[in-house]
Amino acid sequence: MADESNSMRAQLLATEHWSLLASRGTTQTEVLTRIAIFLTLVSAGLVSLALVGQATKFSETFSVFAVAVLGIVVLVGVLTQLRVMNVSMEDLIYVIAMNRLRAAYTELDPGIDRYLTASRFDDQAGVEHTYYFLGPRRGPSQVLASSMVFIMAVNATLVGLLMAAISIALDTPITVTVLTGAGCGPIFLPFPCGAAEGRTSRSGVHTHPASPSPGSRKGRPRPSDSPAAVLARVLAMAIPAPANG
């Protein structure tokens, strides 16, 4: 009876695992498609501005057209950025869930632990190990190379161009136009961080691990599992490259 019970549990866990893997893969494919569509729209918008500018000799008509086109592109960019942030949090939950399933596997067969590459712990240390097998993430490259920072940089540039176009349409001095465009872009950058903080503050799954790493108290969040600590790694985890299962 014990063998039959363990076999049934293994089948149920495997079914759940494959379901999570499928959901994770579908979600990442969807958001990468959204990013590709956004970049295509950005390219088309900038080309159209160049063509209309030459045709109108950069008259007042061009200023109105530039504001309209850049406004639409910025709107799509903000929506894409929000989706990237949402998917990064969803992906984090998928990884936590699959880490918990590995903990269940090791309960069924304690000897299987040494064959697992990904972590079986669902706290922050375990999640980071699953995202990056080669050890602790060090240096800024993990954050700067993430999809979220890439989208943030593109959107900040577009916001600066939009504000500069609005300034030109209002016939402001060139100095004011340049300062407006250069200043509004960096101001936009903290926007996704505020959204991430709200999401992580409401996330109780990650801050209360069910299968904590050795040395942490079960069911109690460690200091490194606080929402602030999780937020510090959200950008680095945004759209992780490997779909580790």
C-alpha positions in Angstrom: 0.0 0.0 0.0 2.8 2.4 0.8 4.4 1.8 -2.6 1.1 2.4 -4.3 0.6 5.6 -2.3 4.0 6.9 -3.2 3.5 6.0 -6.8 0.2 8.0 -6.9 1.9 11.0 -5.2 4.7 10.9 -7.7 2.2 10.9 -10.6 0.2 13.8 -9.1 3.4 15.8 -8.5 4.7 15.2 -12.0 1.4 16.3 -13.5 1.5 19.5 -11.5 5.2 20.0 -12.5 4.4 19.7 -16.2 1.4 22.0 -15.8 3.7 24.7 -14.3 6.3 24.2 -17.0 3.7 24.6 -19.7 2.3 27.8 -18.1 5.7 29.2 -17.6 6.8 28.6 -21.2 3.5 30.0 -22.6 3.8 33.2 -20.4 7.4 33.8 -21.4 6.6 33.3 -25.1 3.7 35.7 -24.9 5.7 38.5 -23.2 8.6 38.1 -25.6 6.2 38.5 -28.5 4.8 41.6 -26.9 8.3 43.1 -26.7 9.0 42.3 -30.3 5.7 44.0 -31.4 6.6 47.0 -29.3 10.1 47.3 -30.8 8.6 47.0 -34.3 6.2 49.8 -33.5 9.0 52.0 -32.2 11.0 51.4 -35.4 7.9 52.2 -37.6 7.1 55.3 -35.6 10.6 56.8 -35.9 10.8 56.0 -39.6 7.4 57.7 -40.1 8.6 60.8 -38.2 11.6 61.0 -40.5 9.5 60.7 -43.7 6.8 63.2 -42.5 9.5 65.6 -41.3 11.1 65.7 -44.7 7.8 66.0 -46.5 6.6 68.9 -44.2 10.0 70.5 -43.8 9.5 70.1 -40.0 6.6 72.6 -39.9 4.0 72.9 -37.2 2.1 70.0 -38.8 5.1 67.8 -38.1 5.1 68.9 -34.5 1.5 67.8 -34.1 2.2 64.5 -35.9 5.2 63.8 -33.8 3.3 64.3 -30.5 0.6 62.0 -31.7 2.9 59.2 -32.9 5.2 59.4 -29.9 2.2 59.5 -27.5 0.9 56.2 -29.0 4.3 54.6 -28.9 4.9 55.6 -25.3 1.5 54.3 -24.3 2.2 50.9 -25.9 5.7 51.0 -24.2 4.3 51.6 -20.8 1.7 48.8 -21.2 4.5 46.5 -22.4 6.7 47.4 -19.5 3.9 46.7 -17.0 3.4 43.3 -18.7 7.1 42.5 -18.4 7.0 43.3 -14.7 3.9 41.2 -14.2 5.4 38.3 -16.0 8.6 38.5 -13.9 6.5 38.2 -10.8 4.5 35.3 -12.3 7.7 33.6 -13.3 8.9 34.0 -9.7 5.8 32.2 -8.4 6.3 29.4 -11.0 9.9 28.9 -9.8 8.8 28.8 -6.2 6.1 26.3 -6.9 8.5 24.0 -8.8 11.1 24.2 -6.1 8.4 23.0 -3.6 7.6 20.1 -5.9 11.3 19.1 -5.8 11.1 19.2 -2.1 8.2 16.7 -2.3 10.3 14.5 -4.7 13.1 14.3 -2.1 10.6 13.3 0.6 9.5 10.4 -1.6 13.0 9.5 -2.5 15.7 11.1 -0.2 18.5 9.8 -2.4 17.3 11.7 -5.4 18.5 15.0 -4.0 22.1 14.7 -5.4 20.7 14.4 -9.0 18.8 17.7 -8.9 20.4 20.7 -10.5 17.8 23.2 -9.6 17.0 23.9 -5.9 14.4 22.2 -3.8 14.1 25.1 -1.4 11.5 27.8 -2.0 13.1 30.7 -0.1 15.1 33.4 -1.7 18.4 31.5 -1.7 16.7 28.5 -3.3 15.0 30.7 -6.0 18.2 32.4 -6.9 20.0 29.0 -7.2 17.3 27.8 -9.7 17.5 31.0 -11.7 21.3 30.9 -11.9 23.0 27.5 -11.4 26.6 28.9 -11.5 26.6 30.5 -8.1 25.6 33.8 -6.5 24.9 36.6 -8.9 27.6 39.3 -8.7 28.2 42.5 -10.6 25.7 44.7 -12.4 25.6 42.7 -15.7 22.7 40.5 -14.5 20.5 43.6 -13.9 21.7 45.7 -16.8 21.2 42.9 -19.3 17.7 42.0 -18.2 14.7 42.6 -20.4 13.1 44.9 -17.8 16.1 47.4 -17.9 16.1 47.2 -21.7 12.4 48.2 -21.8 12.9 50.9 -19.2 15.7 52.4 -21.2 13.7 52.4 -24.4 10.6 53.9 -22.7 12.7 56.6 -20.9 14.1 57.6 -24.3 10.7 57.7 -25.8 9.3 59.8 -23.0 12.1 62.3 -23.4 11.4 62.5 -27.1 7.7 63.0 -26.5 8.2 65.8 -24.0 10.6 67.5 -26.3 8.1 67.2 -29.1 5.4 68.8 -26.9 7.8 71.6 -26.0 8.5 72.2 -29.7 4.7 72.2 -30.5 4.3 74.9 -27.7 7.0 76.9 -29.4 9.3 77.0 -26.4 13.0 78.0 -26.6 15.4 75.4 -27.8 17.2 75.4 -24.5 14.0 74.6 -22.6 13.1 71.9 -25.1 16.4 70.2 -24.7 16.3 70.3 -20.9 12.7 69.1 -20.9 13.6 66.1 -23.0 16.8 65.3 -21.2 15.1 65.6 -17.8 11.8 63.8 -18.3 13.5 60.5 -19.5 15.5 59.8 -16.2 12.5 60.9 -14.1 10.5 58.1 -15.8 13.0 55.4 -14.8 11.8 54.8 -11.1 8.3 54.2 -12.3 8.6 50.4 -12.7 10.4 50.1 -9.4 7.3 51.6 -7.6 5.1 49.0 -9.3 7.4 46.2 -8.3 7.5 47.3 -4.7 3.7 47.2 -4.5 3.6 43.7 -6.0 6.3 42.3 -3.8 4.7 43.8 -0.7 1.5 42.0 -1.4 3.3 38.7 -2.1 3.1 36.4 0.9 4.2 33.3 -0.9 7.8 34.2 -1.3 8.2 35.8 2.1 6.9 32.6 4.0 8.7 29.7 2.5 7.3 26.2 3.0 10.6 24.5 2.2 13.3 26.9 3.5 17.0 26.4 3.0 19.0 24.8 5.8 19.7 27.2 8.7 16.4 29.1 8.3 13.4 28.5 10.6 10.5 26.8 8.7 7.6 29.0 8.0 9.4 32.1 9.2 10.8 34.6 6.7 14.5 35.3 6.9 15.7 38.9 6.6 16.8 38.2 3.0 13.3 37.1 2.2 11.7 40.4 3.0 9.8 42.2 0.3 12.5 44.9 0.1 15.1 42.2 -0.5 13.0 40.4 -3.1 12.4 43.8 -4.9 16.1 44.3 -5.2 16.3 41.2 -7.3 13.1 41.6 -9.4 14.9 43.4 -12.1 17.6 40.8 -12.3 15.0 38.1 -12.5 12.9 39.9 -15.1 12.3 37.4 -17.9 15.0 34.9 -17.0 16.8 33.4 -19.9 16.6 29.7 -19.1 13.2 28.1 -18.5 14.6 26.0 -15.7 12.1 23.3 -14.6 
